[in-house]
Amino acid sequence: MKDIKVYSSSTCPYCTMMKDYLTSKGVAFTEKNVSIDTEARKELMAMGHMGVPVTVIDGVEVVGYDTQRVDALLA
């Protein structure tokens, strides 16, 4: 099973779309909400990102709502 994390915020529509996309494919993931989780915010900034969503699949970062890249990494 793959290790999948979605860095998101409470007000980000693309974050919701990414989480819904993964859920619709039956993919389990851990949500890291940077609006309420300061540790998650530090992790995201340490990766060099300021925006969300960032989906991390087995250590590979996918920036934004990029379902083609996500599908390729899940395959």
C-alpha positions in Angstrom: 0.0 0.0 0.0 1.3 3.5 -0.9 1.9 6.2 1.7 -0.2 9.2 0.6 -0.5 12.5 2.3 -2.6 15.5 1.1 -1.5 18.9 2.4 -4.5 21.1 2.3 -6.2 24.1 3.8 -9.8 24.7 5.0 -10.6 27.3 2.3 -8.9 25.6 -0.7 -11.4 24.3 -3.4 -8.7 22.4 -5.2 -7.7 20.6 -2.0 -11.3 19.4 -1.6 -11.3 18.3 -5.3 -8.1 16.3 -4.7 -9.4 14.6 -1.6 -12.7 13.8 -3.3 -10.8 12.4 -6.3 -8.7 10.1 -4.2 -11.7 9.0 -2.2 -13.7 8.3 -5.4 -10.8 6.0 -6.5 -10.9 4.2 -3.1 -7.4 5.5 -2.2 -6.6 5.9 1.5 -4.7 9.0 2.4 -3.7 11.2 5.4 -4.9 14.8 5.3 -2.5 17.4 6.7 -4.5 20.6 7.1 -2.0 23.5 7.2 -4.7 26.0 8.4 -5.1 24.2 11.7 -1.9 22.0 12.0 1.3 24.1 12.6 3.4 21.0 12.2 1.9 20.3 8.8 2.6 23.9 7.8 6.2 23.5 8.8 6.5 20.2 6.8 5.0 21.9 3.7 7.4 24.9 4.0 10.4 22.6 4.5 9.5 21.0 1.2 9.7 24.5 -0.3 6.0 24.9 -0.9 3.7 27.8 0.2 0.5 26.8 -1.6 -1.8 23.8 -1.4 -2.8 21.2 -2.4 0.4 19.2 -2.4 -0.1 15.5 -2.6 2.8 13.3 -1.6 2.7 9.7 -2.9 5.6 7.5 -1.6 7.8 10.6 -1.2 7.0 12.1 -4.7 5.4 15.6 -4.5 2.5 16.5 -6.8 1.7 20.2 -6.7 -1.8 21.4 -7.4 -4.8 19.4 -8.8 -2.9 17.2 -11.2 -4.9 14.0 -11.5 -2.8 12.6 -14.4 0.3 12.8 -12.3 -1.5 11.2 -9.4 -2.8 8.4 -11.5 0.6 7.7 -12.9 2.1 7.5 -9.4 -0.8 5.3 -8.2 -0.4 2.9 -11.2 
